[in-house]
Amino acid sequence: NCLLARVNAKTLRMLIISSAFIASLAGSPIAKAQDSKKAEAKAANRTGPKGPITTKWNVAYREVDGKKVKADVYYPKGEGPYPIVVMVHGGAWALGDKLDLIMHGRELANAGFVAVSVNYRLAPKHKIQDQLEDCRAAVKWALTNAGDWSGDKSRVALWGYSAGGHLVSLLALDRQKGDPVYKAVAAGGAPCEF
């Protein structure tokens, strides 16, 4: 009580905000949601209308400066060939993870697609060119390994939401030598002025 009487209103607000932030780190809804996603990631593969699906977790698709950049791959069990969708998560270019797209990856695999959900190096340390480089490398990696998942290299699409929508839009519009011709680009909530 005495301590609070000596603290001005601005400092008190900062103490309350700081305490709330620190408390939120331990048992926050965000932490609980991440734990839930990890638990779901460990769950058995589901069966969809096209039959059983398989998931490959945390597969490194490139290494930069000693750090592995990883992807998760969801695909139907069967002969295929299945169209390939490279999925890029949102998070204001500085947050988010491929695990955010578990449900979408499984939905696509259940519908007869190979879904490749990718991480990319995050801001502020990594700028947009690094992130585009990662996404482009992910597409090339997915095409190189398409046979492992009965993927059809002639039918490739990009899918992203928010920052991911922005990245897939740029990737499709800034084509480089060796890039595939994308059959579709789904850019949800992309911060773009079309």
PABAMAR-390998 format. One record per residue (C-alpha): residue number from 1; chain; y, z, x. Coordinates in Angstrom, 3 decimals, padded with zeros to 6 digits, always signed. Example, Ala and Ser with C-alpha at 12.3 -4.5 7.8 and 13.67 -1.06 7.14 Angstrom:
% PABAMAR-390998
<node i="1" ch="A" y="-004.500" z="+007.800" x="+012.300"/>
<node i="2" ch="A" y="-001.060" z="+007.140" x="+013.670"/>
This chain:
% PABAMAR-390998
<node i="1" ch="A" y="+000.000" z="+000.000" x="+000.000"/>
<node i="2" ch="A" y="+002.446" z="+000.923" x="+002.795"/>
<node i="3" ch="A" y="+001.587" z="-002.208" x="+004.753"/>
<node i="4" ch="A" y="+002.224" z="-004.472" x="+001.762"/>
<node i="5" ch="A" y="+005.586" z="-002.782" x="+001.141"/>
<node i="6" ch="A" y="+006.732" z="-003.874" x="+004.624"/>
<node i="7" ch="A" y="+005.608" z="-007.486" x="+004.260"/>
<node i="8" ch="A" y="+008.019" z="-010.031" x="+002.819"/>
<node i="9" ch="A" y="+006.944" z="-012.310" x="-000.035"/>
<node i="10" ch="A" y="+006.458" z="-015.400" x="+002.170"/>
<node i="11" ch="A" y="+004.222" z="-013.556" x="+004.626"/>
<node i="12" ch="A" y="+002.257" z="-012.022" x="+001.761"/>
<node i="13" ch="A" y="+001.607" z="-015.466" x="+000.275"/>
<node i="14" ch="A" y="+000.385" z="-016.712" x="+003.665"/>
<node i="15" ch="A" y="-001.950" z="-013.712" x="+004.008"/>
<node i="16" ch="A" y="-003.397" z="-014.303" x="+000.552"/>
<node i="17" ch="A" y="-003.867" z="-018.037" x="+001.186"/>
<node i="18" ch="A" y="-005.443" z="-017.382" x="+004.599"/>
<node i="19" ch="A" y="-007.787" z="-014.755" x="+003.173"/>
<node i="20" ch="A" y="-008.821" z="-017.046" x="+000.342"/>
<node i="21" ch="A" y="-009.455" z="-019.891" x="+002.786"/>
<node i="22" ch="A" y="-011.561" z="-017.727" x="+005.106"/>
<node i="23" ch="A" y="-013.535" z="-016.304" x="+002.183"/>
<node i="24" ch="A" y="-014.111" z="-019.798" x="+000.858"/>
<node i="25" ch="A" y="-015.789" z="-020.912" x="+004.066"/>
<node i="26" ch="A" y="-018.667" z="-018.486" x="+003.663"/>
<node i="27" ch="A" y="-019.659" z="-018.949" x="+000.031"/>
<node i="28" ch="A" y="-017.459" z="-021.780" x="-001.121"/>
<node i="29" ch="A" y="-018.407" z="-024.284" x="-003.789"/>
<node i="30" ch="A" y="-018.166" z="-026.922" x="-001.044"/>
<node i="31" ch="A" y="-020.646" z="-025.056" x="+001.162"/>
<node i="32" ch="A" y="-022.949" z="-024.522" x="-001.831"/>
<node i="33" ch="A" y="-022.714" z="-028.216" x="-002.753"/>
<node i="34" ch="A" y="-023.598" z="-029.213" x="+000.818"/>
<node i="35" ch="A" y="-026.582" z="-026.839" x="+000.761"/>
<node i="36" ch="A" y="-027.638" z="-028.366" x="-002.552"/>
<node i="37" ch="A" y="-027.390" z="-031.883" x="-001.099"/>
<node i="38" ch="A" y="-029.464" z="-030.844" x="+001.908"/>
<node i="39" ch="A" y="-032.095" z="-029.333" x="-000.392"/>
<node i="40" ch="A" y="-032.191" z="-032.514" x="-002.430"/>
<node i="41" ch="A" y="-032.490" z="-034.518" x="+000.774"/>
<node i="42" ch="A" y="-035.642" z="-032.574" x="+001.628"/>
<node i="43" ch="A" y="-037.115" z="-033.068" x="-001.833"/>
<node i="44" ch="A" y="-039.987" z="-035.484" x="-002.361"/>
<node i="45" ch="A" y="-039.176" z="-039.131" x="-002.935"/>
<node i="46" ch="A" y="-038.783" z="-040.102" x="-006.553"/>
<node i="47" ch="A" y="-040.486" z="-042.831" x="-008.517"/>
<node i="48" ch="A" y="-038.295" z="-045.299" x="-010.342"/>
<node i="49" ch="A" y="-038.890" z="-048.230" x="-012.676"/>
<node i="50" ch="A" y="-039.764" z="-050.452" x="-009.705"/>
<node i="51" ch="A" y="-042.259" z="-047.882" x="-008.380"/>
<node i="52" ch="A" y="-042.137" z="-045.286" x="-005.614"/>
<node i="53" ch="A" y="-039.251" z="-045.244" x="-003.168"/>
<node i="54" ch="A" y="-039.079" z="-044.184" x="+000.466"/>
<node i="55" ch="A" y="-036.188" z="-042.550" x="+002.290"/>
<node i="56" ch="A" y="-035.577" z="-042.564" x="+006.041"/>
<node i="57" ch="A" y="-033.150" z="-039.786" x="+006.981"/>
<node i="58" ch="A" y="-030.728" z="-039.596" x="+009.915"/>
<node i="59" ch="A" y="-031.635" z="-042.827" x="+011.648"/>
<node i="60" ch="A" y="-029.243" z="-043.557" x="+014.531"/>
<node i="61" ch="A" y="-027.766" z="-047.017" x="+014.127"/>
<node i="62" ch="A" y="-025.516" z="-046.821" x="+017.184"/>
<node i="63" ch="A" y="-024.434" z="-044.525" x="+019.981"/>
<node i="64" ch="A" y="-020.818" z="-044.254" x="+021.137"/>
<node i="65" ch="A" y="-019.694" z="-042.006" x="+023.994"/>
<node i="66" ch="A" y="-022.996" z="-040.147" x="+023.868"/>
<node i="67" ch="A" y="-022.738" z="-039.457" x="+020.125"/>
<node i="68" ch="A" y="-025.208" z="-040.959" x="+017.664"/>
<node i="69" ch="A" y="-023.829" z="-042.422" x="+014.444"/>
<node i="70" ch="A" y="-026.477" z="-042.189" x="+011.715"/>
<node i="71" ch="A" y="-027.613" z="-043.697" x="+008.433"/>
<node i="72" ch="A" y="-030.020" z="-042.881" x="+005.617"/>
<node i="73" ch="A" y="-032.084" z="-045.721" x="+004.163"/>
<node i="74" ch="A" y="-033.492" z="-045.730" x="+000.605"/>
<node i="75" ch="A" y="-035.884" z="-048.508" x="-000.348"/>
<node i="76" ch="A" y="-038.621" z="-049.374" x="-002.833"/>
<node i="77" ch="A" y="-042.215" z="-049.385" x="-001.667"/>
<node i="78" ch="A" y="-043.498" z="-052.888" x="-002.190"/>
<node i="79" ch="A" y="-043.438" z="-056.406" x="-000.863"/>
<node i="80" ch="A" y="-039.848" z="-057.319" x="-001.636"/>
<node i="81" ch="A" y="-037.786" z="-058.926" x="-000.370"/>
<node i="82" ch="A" y="-035.089" z="-056.636" x="-001.748"/>
<node i="83" ch="A" y="-031.315" z="-057.199" x="-001.577"/>
<node i="84" ch="A" y="-029.544" z="-054.926" x="+000.922"/>
<node i="85" ch="A" y="-026.542" z="-052.758" x="+000.013"/>
<node i="86" ch="A" y="-024.633" z="-051.041" x="+002.828"/>
<node i="87" ch="A" y="-022.936" z="-047.945" x="+001.379"/>
<node i="88" ch="A" y="-019.867" z="-046.252" x="+002.906"/>
<node i="89" ch="A" y="-018.787" z="-042.757" x="+001.798"/>
<node i="90" ch="A" y="-015.257" z="-041.661" x="+000.964"/>
<node i="91" ch="A" y="-013.292" z="-038.658" x="+002.168"/>
<node i="92" ch="A" y="-009.810" z="-039.799" x="+003.208"/>
<node i="93" ch="A" y="-011.251" z="-041.287" x="+006.427"/>
<node i="94" ch="A" y="-011.494" z="-037.713" x="+007.792"/>
<node i="95" ch="A" y="-014.169" z="-036.042" x="+005.628"/>
<node i="96" ch="A" y="-017.372" z="-036.877" x="+003.817"/>
<node i="97" ch="A" y="-020.896" z="-037.731" x="+004.809"/>
<node i="98" ch="A" y="-023.654" z="-040.187" x="+004.004"/>
<node i="99" ch="A" y="-025.377" z="-037.326" x="+002.143"/>
<node i="100" ch="A" y="-022.647" z="-037.621" x="-000.501"/>
<node i="101" ch="A" y="-024.369" z="-040.815" x="-001.647"/>
<node i="102" ch="A" y="-027.932" z="-039.499" x="-002.151"/>
<node i="103" ch="A" y="-027.953" z="-040.092" x="-005.904"/>
<node i="104" ch="A" y="-026.469" z="-043.574" x="-005.582"/>
<node i="105" ch="A" y="-028.899" z="-044.518" x="-002.814"/>
<node i="106" ch="A" y="-031.858" z="-043.436" x="-004.927"/>
<node i="107" ch="A" y="-030.500" z="-045.214" x="-007.992"/>
<node i="108" ch="A" y="-030.204" z="-048.442" x="-006.027"/>
<node i="109" ch="A" y="-033.693" z="-048.095" x="-004.538"/>
<node i="110" ch="A" y="-035.107" z="-047.358" x="-008.004"/>
<node i="111" ch="A" y="-033.419" z="-050.554" x="-009.220"/>
<node i="112" ch="A" y="-035.007" z="-052.659" x="-006.462"/>
<node i="113" ch="A" y="-032.443" z="-052.600" x="-003.645"/>
<node i="114" ch="A" y="-032.488" z="-051.405" x="-000.050"/>
<node i="115" ch="A" y="-029.581" z="-048.942" x="+000.175"/>
<node i="116" ch="A" y="-028.260" z="-048.111" x="+003.646"/>
<node i="117" ch="A" y="-025.872" z="-045.141" x="+003.458"/>
<node i="118" ch="A" y="-023.869" z="-044.831" x="+006.667"/>
<node i="119" ch="A" y="-021.711" z="-042.307" x="+008.455"/>
<node i="120" ch="A" y="-018.767" z="-043.425" x="+010.562"/>
<node i="121" ch="A" y="-016.610" z="-041.654" x="+013.128"/>
<node i="122" ch="A" y="-013.920" z="-039.651" x="+011.373"/>
<node i="123" ch="A" y="-010.147" z="-039.341" x="+011.674"/>
<node i="124" ch="A" y="-007.939" z="-038.001" x="+013.108"/>
<node i="125" ch="A" y="-009.833" z="-038.414" x="+016.367"/>
<node i="126" ch="A" y="-011.031" z="-041.890" x="+015.418"/>
<node i="127" ch="A" y="-008.700" z="-044.542" x="+014.049"/>
<node i="128" ch="A" y="-009.428" z="-047.293" x="+011.560"/>
<node i="129" ch="A" y="-010.631" z="-049.776" x="+014.208"/>
<node i="130" ch="A" y="-013.333" z="-047.316" x="+015.328"/>
<node i="131" ch="A" y="-014.421" z="-046.840" x="+011.730"/>
<node i="132" ch="A" y="-014.553" z="-050.579" x="+011.056"/>
<node i="133" ch="A" y="-016.494" z="-051.038" x="+014.282"/>
<node i="134" ch="A" y="-019.040" z="-048.463" x="+013.074"/>
<node i="135" ch="A" y="-019.378" z="-050.107" x="+009.650"/>
<node i="136" ch="A" y="-019.790" z="-053.547" x="+011.211"/>
<node i="137" ch="A" y="-022.433" z="-052.163" x="+013.596"/>
<node i="138" ch="A" y="-024.213" z="-050.588" x="+010.611"/>
<node i="139" ch="A" y="-024.422" z="-053.948" x="+008.834"/>
<node i="140" ch="A" y="-025.787" z="-055.668" x="+011.946"/>
<node i="141" ch="A" y="-028.287" z="-052.856" x="+012.444"/>
<node i="142" ch="A" y="-029.404" z="-053.082" x="+008.791"/>
<node i="143" ch="A" y="-029.957" z="-056.831" x="+009.136"/>
<node i="144" ch="A" y="-031.827" z="-056.452" x="+012.426"/>
<node i="145" ch="A" y="-034.164" z="-053.892" x="+010.845"/>
<node i="146" ch="A" y="-034.373" z="-055.440" x="+007.369"/>
<node i="147" ch="A" y="-038.048" z="-056.296" x="+007.843"/>
<node i="148" ch="A" y="-038.907" z="-052.591" x="+008.151"/>
<node i="149" ch="A" y="-037.760" z="-052.068" x="+004.551"/>
<node i="150" ch="A" y="-038.637" z="-055.474" x="+003.044"/>
<node i="151" ch="A" y="-034.920" z="-056.250" x="+002.967"/>
<node i="152" ch="A" y="-033.583" z="-059.718" x="+002.258"/>
<node i="153" ch="A" y="-031.080" z="-060.668" x="+004.985"/>
<node i="154" ch="A" y="-029.723" z="-063.501" x="+002.837"/>
<node i="155" ch="A" y="-028.617" z="-061.087" x="+000.081"/>
<node i="156" ch="A" y="-026.289" z="-058.433" x="+001.513"/>
<node i="157" ch="A" y="-023.625" z="-056.467" x="-000.340"/>
<node i="158" ch="A" y="-021.106" z="-053.778" x="+000.590"/>
<node i="159" ch="A" y="-020.438" z="-050.685" x="-001.526"/>
<node i="160" ch="A" y="-017.849" z="-047.975" x="-000.892"/>
<node i="161" ch="A" y="-015.741" z="-045.444" x="-002.680"/>
<node i="162" ch="A" y="-012.208" z="-044.276" x="-001.836"/>
<node i="163" ch="A" y="-011.862" z="-044.486" x="+001.968"/>
<node i="164" ch="A" y="-015.282" z="-046.171" x="+001.955"/>
<node i="165" ch="A" y="-013.970" z="-048.709" x="-000.557"/>
<node i="166" ch="A" y="-011.069" z="-049.433" x="+001.765"/>
<node i="167" ch="A" y="-013.402" z="-049.856" x="+004.758"/>
<node i="168" ch="A" y="-015.784" z="-052.235" x="+002.962"/>
<node i="169" ch="A" y="-012.828" z="-054.281" x="+001.692"/>
<node i="170" ch="A" y="-011.474" z="-054.640" x="+005.228"/>
<node i="171" ch="A" y="-014.929" z="-055.429" x="+006.564"/>
<node i="172" ch="A" y="-015.363" z="-058.238" x="+004.038"/>
<node i="173" ch="A" y="-011.874" z="-059.651" x="+004.583"/>
<node i="174" ch="A" y="-011.839" z="-059.400" x="+008.394"/>
<node i="175" ch="A" y="-014.967" z="-061.412" x="+009.085"/>
<node i="176" ch="A" y="-016.091" z="-061.672" x="+012.698"/>
<node i="177" ch="A" y="-018.509" z="-064.042" x="+014.370"/>
<node i="178" ch="A" y="-022.039" z="-063.105" x="+013.373"/>
<node i="179" ch="A" y="-021.049" z="-061.269" x="+010.177"/>
<node i="180" ch="A" y="-023.128" z="-062.185" x="+007.123"/>
<node i="181" ch="A" y="-021.658" z="-063.800" x="+004.040"/>
<node i="182" ch="A" y="-021.540" z="-060.894" x="+001.607"/>
<node i="183" ch="A" y="-022.847" z="-061.605" x="-001.874"/>
<node i="184" ch="A" y="-020.777" z="-058.781" x="-003.385"/>
<node i="185" ch="A" y="-018.278" z="-056.095" x="-002.425"/>
<node i="186" ch="A" y="-017.930" z="-053.063" x="-004.683"/>
<node i="187" ch="A" y="-014.807" z="-051.144" x="-003.685"/>
<node i="188" ch="A" y="-014.423" z="-048.167" x="-006.013"/>
<node i="189" ch="A" y="-011.162" z="-046.233" x="-005.956"/>
<node i="190" ch="A" y="-010.091" z="-048.100" x="-002.843"/>
<node i="191" ch="A" y="-006.526" z="-047.427" x="-001.668"/>
<node i="192" ch="A" y="-005.669" z="-051.139" x="-001.517"/>
<node i="193" ch="A" y="-003.007" z="-053.321" x="-003.008"/>
<node i="194" ch="A" y="-004.873" z="-056.413" x="-004.136"/>
